[in-house]
Amino acid sequence: MLDSDRKYKGEAHMETYKYEKIRNVAVLGHGGAGKTTLVEAMAYTTGIVTRQGKIEDGSTVSDYDKEEIKRQFSISTSVVPIVWEDTKINFLDTPGYFDFVGEVEEAVSACDAAVIVVSGKKGVEVGTRKAWDLCEKYKIPRIFFVTDMDDDNASFRRVVERLTELYGKRIAPFHSPIRESEKFVGFVNVVKMAGRKFTKLSEYEECPIPDYSMEYVTKYREALMDAVAETSEEMMEKYFEGEEFTAQEISTALRSSVIDCSIVPVLMGSGLNSQGTNMLLQAVEKYFPSPNKCVITGINAKTGETFAADYDANKPMTAKVFKTIADPFIGKFSLVKVCSGILKSDDTIYNVDKETEEKLSRLYILRGKEQIEVKELYAGDIGVIGKLSNTTTGDSLATKANPVQFDRPKMSVPYEYKSYRAKNKGDEDKVSQALSRMMEEDLTLRVVSDKENHQSLLYGIGEQHLEIAASKLAQRFKVEIELSKPRVAYRETIRKKSTAEYKYKKQSGGHGQYGHVIIDFEPLADMEKSYEFAENVFGGAVPRNFFPAVEKGIADSVEAGPLAGYPVVGIKATLTGGSYHDVDSSEMAFKTATVQAFKQGVMSATPILLEPIATIKVIAPERFTGDIMGDLNKRRGRVLGMNPLHNRQQEIMAEIPMSALCGYSTDLRSMTVGIGTYSYEFARYEPAPSDVQAKVCEENVKGA
């Protein structure tokens, strides 16, 4: 499992930590902001690794997957527990790229707080704002950590000003930078009003506060004291009377304000140089809540009563599976957060969702890809159970006597899709099994079998997500797929009535074949039905026993219409006449005659192509609405209306052909610098414009 040259300070075991000494923290932020580098720096400064790994070398604790090493960015969430003094902090290092939002949502659902990493050089980016919105959605406390402070172009002040502009008085800088000869050498602790100069890595010595810093330090300090004063009437009174707060009062007030999200601290450092990591770990331990200060409830599946788990170790064991790792070599791992009681390595657990019991054999914690075996996990802790056969992400684990079910994590819906097929013939089953394993791991990946158009569709969050899924199949499961533009689910129908006659006659020694039909075709009002068959034959021109064969010919024909090979809908076929032969007529002959009559009849009844229309909702800041609406018009969309939302966002509702949605996720991100989101659902079919019909028919002829 481990690389032979990896530089872990190997631990055969890890102590059991109780909830007061546990913190569960998601590391969030824009792609490339420095999350993985920061986590690696914390692992290095706390002695977990003997040298600091680098993303470009593929040697970090977090990014160990071959795809991550190849692409040099995180694709999956990895757990890195770090012990700071006597507290175990489970850091969940999440991907920053939007295609992997499912990984982020899983991590946040298991965490009690978050560190949002911002590059001091790049400033506040779209991913920063998305991370904030996710914390707001889950109502979890957060700290901003401004990294890259060693860069000449980094500006802590600019980041603080932008965050304040976005989120107001909640933003509280706890640090201010100290630079010498334009180099980042330390910081001012605004809470303690003391200078700190780095000596080695994150260690520091006290130093005077530079004069040039005083303007911003004073400003930050005043804002901080305002926030402290607002925590209680007593503190407000003391503040107005000009009394100084004690260090203990400030610390207590700040902790309660961070936990209730009314204050969001801003810290700083350099992940690359491992500067500021100790201060971040100290802040996480000091200001973030331990799990037993958080609330979690489930429903007892047996009694229907609410169960207040609340990470209490004295209650029966309950846990939730928040992520699955499916590896072809090491098998399946279920990442769990214990919600109450104590999970022991030899427990028999009950899967409440699947109503099955399983005996555990081993219990681990993961640090990146390193497995550390443990005997037990207390309520509030995060660990891993290996090889649970029936368990999937979102399942609740408990005891049979106390079957408590927790809410499943809410995941983003995948809307981008491509058609796929196995590259090598005969690999279809292998591809299907491998995708099944990957979907266990990634809930934002979906496979849909489109039988009408004879294609398999792979759905994901964006085009990059789908490409990486294909790459993972080749890398991990040794099967290759080809992705292509999906065939749109067009339909064919007719506009007017027609009559077709076809005589199928074949003589080849012995019995021949004879079938003769006359069929009226007309539009059917109900487009939900493929066809309706009727017969109106006089004088036994076609014997009744051949009627089913005629209907079977119609049923087969509507599967692929004569216009462009798409399913036919809304057609009524009435058998009105024909003839038969006593010896040579057969069901097959009448079916064959019907198929040919169908082609003639449809083509002479003004056939048209129907295209699927979707109702789309696009949400983006109002400054992008002009570009979005212009783009929708180019795609033959019809804007139906707009709704103003909070934070100066607009919801644009439109109808758009499904054919115009291929690649839309990429184009929308490009138009809205990554902020815009969209969702759609099928609305109805309507006639395709003549130019679209001509193009589709031409493509069909070429592809035939």
C-alpha positions as MATLAB code, in Angstrom:
seq = 'MLDSDRKYKGEAHMETYKYEKIRNVAVLGHGGAGKTTLVEAMAYTTGIVTRQGKIEDGSTVSDYDKEEIKRQFSISTSVVPIVWEDTKINFLDTPGYFDFVGEVEEAVSACDAAVIVVSGKKGVEVGTRKAWDLCEKYKIPRIFFVTDMDDDNASFRRVVERLTELYGKRIAPFHSPIRESEKFVGFVNVVKMAGRKFTKLSEYEECPIPDYSMEYVTKYREALMDAVAETSEEMMEKYFEGEEFTAQEISTALRSSVIDCSIVPVLMGSGLNSQGTNMLLQAVEKYFPSPNKCVITGINAKTGETFAADYDANKPMTAKVFKTIADPFIGKFSLVKVCSGILKSDDTIYNVDKETEEKLSRLYILRGKEQIEVKELYAGDIGVIGKLSNTTTGDSLATKANPVQFDRPKMSVPYEYKSYRAKNKGDEDKVSQALSRMMEEDLTLRVVSDKENHQSLLYGIGEQHLEIAASKLAQRFKVEIELSKPRVAYRETIRKKSTAEYKYKKQSGGHGQYGHVIIDFEPLADMEKSYEFAENVFGGAVPRNFFPAVEKGIADSVEAGPLAGYPVVGIKATLTGGSYHDVDSSEMAFKTATVQAFKQGVMSATPILLEPIATIKVIAPERFTGDIMGDLNKRRGRVLGMNPLHNRQQEIMAEIPMSALCGYSTDLRSMTVGIGTYSYEFARYEPAPSDVQAKVCEENVKGA';
ca = [
       0.000    0.000    0.000;
       2.780    2.462    0.889;
       5.531    3.585   -1.469;
       8.810    2.059   -0.347;
      10.546    5.457   -0.206;
       7.686    7.320    1.478;
       8.776    9.367    4.445;
       6.113    8.647    7.076;
       7.103    8.464   10.684;
       5.303    5.137   10.674;
       2.821    4.523   13.454;
       1.633    0.984   14.071;
      -1.309    2.364   16.022;
      -2.998    5.572   17.007;
      -4.434    6.410   20.378;
      -8.168    6.586   20.920;
      -9.347   10.178   21.137;
     -12.519   11.203   22.915;
     -14.830   13.852   21.565;
     -13.465   16.822   23.545;
     -10.115   16.127   21.867;
     -11.393   15.740   18.300;
     -11.908   18.338   15.567;
     -13.300   17.516   12.117;
     -12.280   20.166    9.606;
     -12.894   20.415    5.850;
     -10.155   22.211    3.901;
     -11.931   24.172    1.163;
     -11.034   26.730   -1.492;
     -10.503   27.436   -5.162;
      -8.523   24.970   -7.308;
      -4.815   25.770   -7.027;
      -5.228   27.975   -3.931;
      -2.823   25.805   -1.922;
      -5.036   23.481    0.161;
      -3.004   20.305   -0.321;
       0.281   22.170    0.164;
      -1.032   23.629    3.439;
      -2.145   20.209    4.723;
       1.261   18.795    3.740;
       2.963   21.667    5.618;
       0.936   20.866    8.760;
       1.875   17.181    8.442;
       5.525   18.229    8.167;
       5.619   20.730   11.035;
       3.893   18.244   13.366;
       6.367   15.506   12.452;
       4.029   13.139   10.613;
       6.349   13.198    7.600;
      10.094   13.698    7.680;
      10.238   15.918    4.614;
       7.623   18.104    3.001;
       6.146   16.576   -0.156;
       5.401   18.622   -3.261;
       2.443   18.461   -5.629;
       4.672   18.623   -8.711;
       6.678   15.629   -7.418;
       3.495   13.662   -6.630;
       4.790   13.158   -3.088;
       2.119   14.756   -0.857;
       0.129   12.829    1.755;
      -3.208   13.961    0.262;
      -2.751   13.560   -3.491;
      -1.707    9.928   -3.834;
      -3.988    8.779   -6.654;
      -2.206    8.311  -10.011;
      -4.671   10.649  -11.736;
      -3.996   13.353   -9.109;
      -0.232   12.955   -9.476;
      -0.536   13.099  -13.284;
      -2.793   16.166  -13.323;
      -1.273   17.868  -10.259;
      -4.558   18.706   -8.575;
      -6.887   16.970   -6.119;
      -9.680   14.825   -7.524;
     -10.817   13.047   -4.354;
     -11.185   14.101   -0.729;
      -8.481   12.589    1.467;
      -8.417   12.383    5.258;
      -5.283   13.544    7.047;
      -5.532   13.270   10.857;
      -2.982   15.494   12.575;
      -2.328   15.449   16.317;
      -1.781   18.946   17.701;
      -0.682   18.855   21.339;
      -3.334   16.470   22.728;
      -6.062   17.045   20.103;
      -6.647   14.954   16.990;
      -7.675   17.111   14.047;
      -9.179   15.206   11.119;
      -8.447   17.401    8.103;
     -10.466   16.496    5.005;
      -8.511   17.901    2.070;
     -11.040   18.524   -0.715;
     -10.687   19.171   -4.466;
     -11.048   22.783   -5.580;
     -12.163   22.166   -9.146;
     -15.930   22.453   -9.581;
     -16.300   19.136  -11.419;
     -15.531   17.351   -8.145;
     -18.091   19.177   -6.011;
     -19.529   15.811   -4.892;
     -16.297   15.105   -3.005;
     -16.561   18.485   -1.280;
     -20.222   17.942   -0.340;
     -19.395   14.560    1.211;
     -16.544   16.071    3.232;
     -18.586   19.010    4.521;
     -21.419   16.670    5.545;
     -18.945   14.928    7.890;
     -17.199   18.021    9.264;
     -17.991   20.405   12.098;
     -15.919   23.332   10.747;
     -13.863   24.431    7.739;
     -10.639   26.169    6.809;
     -11.078   28.137    3.570;
      -7.692   28.571    1.895;
      -7.140   31.758   -0.123;
      -4.010   32.516   -2.125;
      -2.560   35.877   -1.048;
      -1.282   36.224   -4.602;
      -4.470   35.323   -6.502;
      -6.902   36.795   -3.976;
     -10.555   35.865   -3.461;
     -11.637   33.559   -6.296;
     -14.891   31.898   -7.321;
     -13.998   28.762   -5.347;
     -13.550   30.908   -2.228;
     -17.114   32.156   -2.546;
     -18.472   28.693   -3.292;
     -16.710   27.381   -0.177;
     -18.319   30.152    1.890;
     -21.768   29.351    0.459;
     -21.308   25.680    1.344;
     -20.363   26.605    4.931;
     -23.460   28.817    5.097;
     -25.624   25.979    3.787;
     -24.341   23.568    6.452;
     -24.091   26.345    9.090;
     -20.539   25.447   10.065;
     -17.875   27.754   11.565;
     -14.954   28.654    9.349;
     -11.510   30.280    9.315;
      -9.855   31.885    6.283;
      -6.175   31.050    5.868;
      -4.332   33.344    3.456;
      -1.405   31.360    2.070;
       1.367   32.210   -0.451;
       2.387   35.124    1.793;
       6.007   34.410    0.779;
       5.161   35.558   -2.762;
       6.231   39.108   -3.679;
       2.785   39.801   -5.157;
       0.790   38.552   -2.151;
      -1.452   41.106   -0.432;
      -3.124   40.180    2.848;
      -4.778   43.603    3.008;
      -6.362   43.171   -0.424;
      -7.791   39.774    0.564;
      -9.208   41.158    3.835;
     -10.781   44.135    2.046;
     -12.433   41.882   -0.541;
     -13.710   39.445    2.098;
     -15.093   42.354    4.124;
     -16.759   43.758    1.019;
     -18.440   40.367    0.456;
     -19.248   39.298    4.021;
     -19.198   42.458    6.107;
     -18.273   42.769    9.771;
     -18.061   39.006   10.273;
     -14.548   39.097    8.765;
     -11.987   39.416   11.590;
      -8.255   39.489   10.723;
      -6.354   37.855   13.606;
      -3.027   38.557   11.884;
      -1.239   41.306   10.000;
       1.968   40.628    8.016;
       5.503   41.710    8.934;
       7.860   42.169    5.995;
      11.557   42.997    5.937;
      13.277   43.962    2.680;
       9.958   43.070    1.020;
      10.175   39.489    2.357;
       7.487   37.896    4.539;
       9.221   37.220    7.864;
       6.453   37.171   10.462;
       3.117   38.549   11.576;
       1.400   40.608   14.228;
      -0.970   38.682   16.487;
      -3.851   41.185   16.526;
      -5.646   39.399   19.388;
      -2.589   39.669   21.669;
      -1.143   42.801   20.032;
       2.311   41.219   19.770;
       4.839   40.819   16.949;
       5.999   37.352   15.857;
       9.073   36.694   13.735;
       9.593   33.262   12.177;
      12.749   31.425   13.207;
      12.422   27.924   11.791;
       9.383   26.824    9.767;
       6.322   27.791   11.809;
       8.230   28.500   15.027;
       8.679   32.137   15.972;
      10.122   34.576   18.473;
       8.555   37.757   19.810;
       9.466   41.032   18.128;
       8.247   44.641   18.232;
       5.278   45.613   16.050;
       6.705   47.616   13.114;
       5.524   51.230   12.866;
       4.337   50.751    9.264;
       1.956   48.006   10.451;
       0.268   50.014   13.180;
      -2.370   51.657   10.950;
      -3.885   48.327    9.856;
      -3.156   46.515   13.110;
      -5.072   49.194   15.030;
      -7.925   49.041   12.550;
      -8.119   45.227   12.765;
      -7.892   45.352   16.559;
     -10.765   47.844   16.846;
     -12.984   45.696   14.629;
     -12.111   42.677   16.761;
     -12.942   44.469   20.031;
     -16.260   45.653   18.526;
     -17.104   42.045   17.808;
     -16.078   40.945   21.318;
     -18.239   43.685   22.840;
     -21.282   42.488   20.928;
     -21.164   39.003   22.481;
     -23.063   40.102   25.631;
     -24.628   43.130   27.291;
     -22.055   42.908   30.064;
     -19.174   43.074   27.570;
     -20.863   45.915   25.689;
     -21.199   47.894   28.912;
     -17.554   47.321   29.764;
     -16.542   48.408   26.260;
     -18.533   51.665   26.419;
     -17.023   52.478   29.811;
     -13.575   52.265   28.214;
     -12.440   49.245   30.227;
      -9.959   46.844   28.673;
     -11.091   43.252   28.139;
      -8.964   40.575   29.786;
      -7.180   38.003   27.613;
      -9.560   35.334   28.976;
     -12.646   37.426   28.133;
     -11.397   38.031   24.592;
     -10.577   34.349   24.087;
     -13.959   33.122   25.420;
     -15.925   35.718   23.441;
     -14.057   34.980   20.215;
     -14.554   31.214   20.593;
     -18.317   31.527   21.053;
     -18.506   34.006   18.145;
     -16.511   31.760   15.805;
     -18.661   28.744   16.739;
     -21.922   30.632   16.107;
     -20.448   31.959   12.800;
     -20.781   35.625   13.776;
     -16.983   35.999   13.485;
     -14.778   34.469   10.804;
     -11.048   34.806   11.640;
      -8.486   35.476    8.914;
      -5.019   33.978    9.483;
      -1.949   33.898    7.251;
       1.166   32.002    6.327;
       2.980   30.135    3.600;
       2.187   26.509    2.877;
       5.286   26.145    0.740;
       7.571   27.389    3.533;
       5.512   25.779    6.340;
       4.966   29.184    7.951;
       1.827   29.862    9.989;
       0.831   26.205   10.320;
       1.252   26.082   14.096;
      -0.942   29.166   14.484;
      -3.596   27.590   12.273;
      -3.541   24.326   14.270;
      -3.733   26.315   17.487;
      -6.709   28.309   16.172;
      -8.495   25.139   14.999;
      -8.078   23.556   18.442;
      -9.024   26.749   20.283;
     -11.897   28.210   18.248;
     -13.560   25.287   16.473;
     -16.126   23.115   18.258;
     -15.464   19.571   19.390;
     -18.123   17.161   18.045;
     -19.954   16.941   21.398;
     -20.781   20.659   21.042;
     -22.641   19.851   17.806;
     -26.129   18.476   17.249;
     -27.064   15.464   15.126;
     -30.375   13.623   15.153;
     -31.695   10.560   13.403;
     -34.932    8.589   13.328;
     -35.335    5.198   14.988;
     -36.572    3.041   12.089;
     -38.342    0.696   14.511;
     -40.238    3.234   16.640;
     -40.281    6.320   14.396;
     -38.952    8.388   17.311;
     -36.234   11.028   17.000;
     -32.872    9.920   18.354;
     -30.574   12.709   19.584;
     -27.159   11.161   18.857;
     -25.247   14.432   19.453;
     -21.892   12.613   19.396;
     -22.502   11.236   22.885;
     -20.307    8.203   23.632;
     -22.661    7.039   26.392;
     -25.492    6.295   23.941;
     -25.850    3.227   21.673;
     -23.480    3.143   18.706;
     -24.669    4.899   15.547;
     -22.631    6.048   12.550;
     -23.071    7.324    9.010;
     -21.088    6.421    5.899;
     -20.126    9.701    4.231;
     -17.749    8.424    1.528;
     -16.714    5.201   -0.202;
     -13.340    4.302   -1.681;
     -13.550    1.501   -4.267;
     -10.104    0.268   -5.217;
      -9.648   -2.765   -7.509;
      -6.594   -3.932   -5.519;
      -7.394   -3.223   -1.870;
     -11.175   -3.559   -2.105;
     -13.851   -1.284   -0.709;
     -13.453    1.117    2.217;
     -16.402    2.834    3.898;
     -15.482    6.133    5.564;
     -17.654    6.647    8.626;
     -18.310    9.315   11.190;
     -19.393    7.885   14.536;
     -22.509    9.795   15.639;
     -22.948    8.215   19.079;
     -21.489    5.459   21.239;
     -18.207    3.675   20.510;
     -17.535    1.728   17.312;
     -15.317   -1.283   18.054;
     -13.283   -3.317   15.588;
     -15.061   -6.573   16.497;
     -18.634   -5.167   16.496;
     -21.545   -6.647   14.595;
     -23.174   -3.669   12.915;
     -26.620   -3.254   11.418;
     -27.060   -1.364    8.152;
     -30.387    0.399    8.719;
     -30.903    1.275    5.043;
     -30.183   -2.207    3.683;
     -31.578   -4.060    6.753;
     -28.527   -6.321    6.907;
     -26.042   -7.228    9.640;
     -22.289   -7.534    9.141;
     -19.434   -8.502   11.435;
     -16.480   -6.141   11.421;
     -13.009   -7.593   11.195;
     -10.878   -4.462   11.198;
     -11.218   -0.770   11.851;
      -8.811    1.843   10.540;
      -8.129    5.486   10.312;
      -6.700    6.721    7.029;
      -3.916    9.244    6.650;
      -3.860    9.846    2.917;
      -3.497    6.280    1.663;
      -1.822    4.980    4.827;
      -4.041    2.683    6.897;
      -3.598    2.764   10.660;
      -5.451    0.030   12.507;
      -7.402    1.033   15.621;
      -9.414   -0.947   18.158;
     -12.211    1.592   18.566;
     -13.516    4.975   17.539;
     -15.361    7.300   19.889;
     -18.427    9.320   18.985;
     -17.388   12.268   16.819;
     -14.361   10.566   15.269;
     -13.825    9.628   11.633;
     -12.574    6.202   10.587;
     -12.722    3.519    7.945;
     -14.312    0.096    7.787;
     -12.994   -2.316    5.168;
     -14.972   -4.669    2.936;
     -18.592   -3.980    3.926;
     -20.347   -5.836    1.115;
     -23.800   -4.190    1.175;
     -22.905   -0.717    2.426;
     -22.892    2.402    0.243;
     -22.353    6.130    0.792;
     -25.146    7.689    2.838;
     -26.060    4.473    4.690;
     -26.646    4.574    8.440;
     -24.960    2.006   10.687;
     -26.242    1.137   14.154;
     -27.244   -1.834   16.299;
     -30.258   -3.965   15.458;
     -31.777   -3.050   18.832;
     -31.433    0.675   18.087;
     -31.749    1.071   14.279;
     -31.202    4.807   13.833;
     -31.284    6.332   10.364;
     -29.605    9.668    9.544;
     -30.277   11.978    6.600;
     -28.339   11.098    3.471;
     -25.923   13.772    2.167;
     -27.447   16.073   -0.468;
     -25.373   15.803   -3.606;
     -25.183   17.960   -6.717;
     -27.099   16.537   -9.679;
     -24.986   15.740  -12.762;
     -26.329   17.368  -15.964;
     -23.416   17.077  -18.399;
     -23.396   13.820  -20.353;
     -21.671   11.983  -23.163;
     -22.237    8.760  -25.004;
     -19.693    6.043  -24.263;
     -18.773    2.610  -25.558;
     -16.119    0.041  -24.772;
     -13.020    0.611  -26.893;
     -12.393   -3.118  -27.254;
     -15.121   -5.504  -28.293;
     -16.019   -7.951  -25.563;
     -15.139   -5.491  -22.778;
     -18.754   -4.347  -22.259;
     -19.241   -6.379  -19.065;
     -15.887   -5.270  -17.629;
     -16.753   -1.613  -18.372;
     -20.148   -2.018  -16.738;
     -18.645   -3.554  -13.575;
     -15.872   -0.954  -13.368;
     -18.340    1.940  -13.760;
     -20.481    0.349  -11.070;
     -17.499    0.424   -8.695;
     -16.720    4.015   -9.615;
     -20.324    5.086   -9.000;
     -20.093    3.603   -5.503;
     -17.216    6.008   -4.946;
     -18.588    9.010   -6.822;
     -22.278    9.796   -6.362;
     -22.159   12.527   -9.013;
     -21.368    9.990  -11.724;
     -24.340    8.229  -13.347;
     -24.896    5.742  -16.145;
     -28.102    5.766  -18.174;
     -28.993    3.163  -20.791;
     -30.763    4.915  -23.676;
     -32.314    1.895  -25.386;
     -34.259    3.995  -27.913;
     -31.093    5.445  -29.386;
     -28.974    2.362  -28.711;
     -26.427    4.256  -26.630;
     -25.032    4.250  -23.107;
     -24.769    7.674  -21.470;
     -22.318    8.757  -18.783;
     -23.466   11.740  -16.696;
     -21.127   13.950  -14.645;
     -20.738   17.477  -13.285;
     -18.677   18.713  -16.221;
     -16.671   17.585  -19.245;
     -13.455   17.298  -17.239;
     -15.250   15.049  -14.738;
     -16.244   12.686  -17.555;
     -12.756   12.696  -19.097;
     -11.143   11.879  -15.751;
     -13.703    9.104  -15.163;
     -12.654    7.563  -18.503;
      -8.994    7.974  -17.567;
      -9.576    6.318  -14.160;
     -11.259    3.345  -15.836;
      -8.119    2.783  -17.902;
      -5.717    3.425  -15.017;
      -7.425    1.551  -12.198;
      -9.624   -1.039  -13.882;
      -7.656   -1.616  -17.113;
     -10.656   -1.065  -19.398;
     -10.979    1.719  -21.932;
     -14.019    3.620  -23.130;
     -14.516    6.131  -25.909;
     -16.578    9.216  -25.132;
     -18.504   10.920  -27.905;
     -21.246   13.440  -28.520;
     -24.541   11.785  -27.555;
     -27.221   11.038  -30.098;
     -30.148   13.342  -29.331;
     -33.444   11.586  -28.610;
     -35.375   12.984  -31.582;
     -38.762   11.547  -32.594;
     -40.521   11.264  -35.938;
     -44.212   11.779  -36.704;
     -46.494   12.689  -39.599;
     -48.473   15.820  -40.423;
     -51.182   14.511  -42.780;
     -53.030   11.388  -43.945;
     -51.748    8.958  -46.541;
     -52.534    5.514  -47.924;
     -49.861    2.979  -48.780;
     -50.128   -0.350  -50.538;
     -47.465   -3.002  -50.718;
     -47.502   -6.507  -52.161;
     -44.746   -8.822  -51.003;
     -44.400  -11.737  -53.414;
     -41.540  -14.197  -53.520;
     -41.294  -17.537  -55.342;
     -38.314  -19.803  -54.883;
     -39.427  -23.372  -55.464;
     -41.947  -25.088  -53.197;
     -43.968  -22.731  -51.043;
     -43.581  -19.054  -51.931;
     -44.248  -15.931  -49.855;
     -47.266  -13.716  -50.397;
     -48.581  -10.795  -48.365;
     -50.537   -7.815  -49.622;
     -51.667   -4.878  -47.461;
     -53.383   -1.509  -47.920;
     -52.930    0.731  -44.866;
     -54.205    4.232  -44.062;
     -51.848    6.369  -41.967;
     -52.936    9.498  -40.088;
     -51.710   11.668  -37.197;
     -52.747   10.559  -33.713;
     -53.563   13.316  -31.217;
     -51.701   11.511  -28.404;
     -47.946   11.973  -28.867;
     -47.257    9.872  -25.768;
     -48.257    6.779  -27.781;
     -46.055    5.375  -30.524;
     -48.928    4.085  -32.586;
     -52.489    2.922  -32.577;
     -53.484    0.005  -34.799;
     -56.966   -0.558  -36.204;
     -58.448   -2.690  -38.960;
     -61.302   -1.975  -41.277;
     -61.141   -4.879  -43.738;
     -64.242   -5.943  -45.700;
     -65.063   -9.275  -47.237;
     -62.119  -11.155  -45.730;
     -59.583   -9.540  -48.093;
     -57.007  -10.191  -45.338;
     -57.871  -13.060  -42.970;
     -58.114  -12.140  -39.282;
     -55.314  -14.520  -38.333;
     -52.846  -12.218  -40.180;
     -53.912   -9.050  -38.286;
     -51.371   -9.663  -35.446;
     -48.584  -10.004  -38.036;
     -49.607   -6.653  -39.579;
     -49.585   -5.019  -36.123;
     -46.172   -6.591  -35.388;
     -44.890   -5.016  -38.615;
     -46.140   -1.600  -37.402;
     -44.635   -2.150  -33.910;
     -41.230   -3.021  -35.390;
     -41.345   -0.112  -37.839;
     -42.019    2.615  -35.256;
     -38.751    1.756  -33.468;
     -36.731    3.427  -36.231;
     -38.574    5.765  -38.580;
     -37.845    6.127  -42.323;
     -37.001    9.850  -42.087;
     -33.856    9.716  -39.921;
     -33.989    6.443  -38.011;
     -35.590    7.823  -34.813;
     -38.608    6.339  -32.984;
     -41.963    7.223  -34.507;
     -44.747    8.608  -32.295;
     -48.344    9.802  -32.726;
     -49.352    7.685  -35.663;
     -52.545    5.755  -36.379;
     -52.357    2.846  -38.823;
     -55.607    1.320  -40.135;
     -55.471   -1.852  -42.228;
     -58.199   -1.357  -44.858;
     -57.506   -4.080  -47.411;
     -55.109   -6.313  -49.281;
     -55.136   -9.885  -50.524;
     -53.792  -13.285  -49.628;
     -52.839  -16.629  -51.121;
     -54.204  -19.894  -49.732;
     -50.823  -21.606  -49.803;
     -48.105  -18.913  -49.940;
     -49.402  -16.362  -47.411;
     -47.726  -16.399  -43.986;
     -47.326  -14.156  -40.946;
     -43.806  -13.311  -42.037;
     -44.999  -12.265  -45.503;
     -47.685   -9.954  -44.094;
     -45.246   -8.473  -41.581;
     -42.695   -7.806  -44.359;
     -45.369   -6.204  -46.557;
     -46.446   -4.002  -43.609;
     -42.886   -2.813  -42.941;
     -42.527   -1.680  -46.576;
     -46.003   -0.077  -46.605;
     -45.097    1.783  -43.417;
     -42.009    3.343  -45.025;
     -44.004    4.446  -48.082;
     -46.968    5.676  -46.055;
     -44.925    7.730  -43.587;
     -42.753    9.310  -46.271;
     -45.850   10.436  -48.194;
     -47.633   11.805  -45.095;
     -45.312   14.836  -44.620;
     -42.997   13.305  -41.988;
     -41.392   15.711  -39.544;
     -38.725   15.492  -36.883;
     -39.696   16.295  -33.288;
     -36.956   17.561  -31.001;
     -36.846   17.281  -27.182;
     -37.192   20.614  -25.391;
     -35.925   21.169  -21.842;
     -36.830   23.774  -19.253;
     -33.552   25.230  -17.978;
     -32.803   27.375  -14.916;
     -29.537   29.295  -14.844;
     -28.397   31.042  -11.655;
     -25.635   33.625  -11.880;
     -24.761   37.152  -10.689;
     -26.899   39.760  -12.450;
     -23.873   41.246  -14.256;
     -23.744   38.112  -16.428;
     -27.431   37.994  -17.384;
     -26.923   39.755  -20.755;
     -24.230   37.274  -21.830;
     -26.269   34.282  -20.636;
     -29.447   35.378  -22.421;
     -27.510   36.158  -25.610;
     -25.947   32.702  -25.494;
     -29.335   31.031  -24.857;
     -30.753   32.833  -27.908;
     -27.845   31.530  -30.019;
     -28.767   28.030  -28.869;
     -32.383   28.599  -30.021;
     -33.492   29.048  -26.423;
     -36.553   31.084  -25.434;
     -36.174   33.070  -22.228;
     -39.361   32.744  -20.167;
     -38.515   35.062  -17.314;
     -36.124   36.115  -14.565;
     -36.263   36.046  -10.763;
     -33.968   38.183   -8.619;
     -32.334   36.152   -5.817;
     -30.258   37.130   -2.778;
     -26.684   38.450   -3.164;
     -27.562   40.146   -6.468;
     -28.034   36.827   -8.220;
     -30.528   36.225  -10.993;
     -32.401   33.067  -11.912;
     -33.036   32.912  -15.664;
     -35.698   30.475  -16.836;
     -35.811   29.392  -20.456;
     -36.817   26.633  -22.829;
     -34.030   25.189  -24.911;
     -33.573   22.252  -27.315;
     -31.795   19.348  -25.604;
     -29.376   19.227  -28.542;
     -28.046   22.662  -27.484;
     -27.124   21.521  -23.966;
     -24.115   19.396  -24.898;
     -21.041   21.104  -23.376;
     -23.164   23.803  -21.727;
     -21.454   23.388  -18.316;
     -18.095   24.433  -19.813;
     -19.563   27.385  -21.734;
     -21.536   28.650  -18.720;
     -18.432   28.556  -16.514;
     -16.508   30.421  -19.174;
     -19.213   33.119  -19.399;
     -19.576   33.538  -15.624;
     -15.963   32.943  -14.475;
     -17.126   29.706  -12.887;
     -19.914   31.144  -10.740;
     -22.964   30.204  -12.819;
     -24.917   27.012  -12.153;
     -27.738   25.406  -14.094;
     -30.299   22.651  -13.947;
     -32.791   21.387  -16.477;
     -35.544   18.870  -16.990;
     -37.288   17.497  -20.051;
     -40.449   19.461  -20.909;
     -41.919   18.144  -24.182;
     -41.340   17.449  -27.870;
     -42.001   19.995  -30.581;
     -41.366   20.144  -34.352;
     -37.729   20.824  -35.237;
     -37.040   23.763  -37.588;
     -36.554   22.718  -41.224;
     -32.795   23.486  -41.209;
     -32.288   21.308  -38.102;
     -34.364   18.526  -39.673;
     -32.344   18.684  -42.890;
     -29.039   18.583  -40.979;
     -30.105   15.626  -38.792;
     -31.355   13.691  -41.819;
     -28.102   14.382  -43.662;
     -26.037   13.199  -40.650;
     -28.190   10.087  -40.478;
     -27.520    9.286  -44.157;
     -23.748    9.759  -43.617;
     -23.751    7.609  -40.495;
     -25.801    4.838  -42.070;
];
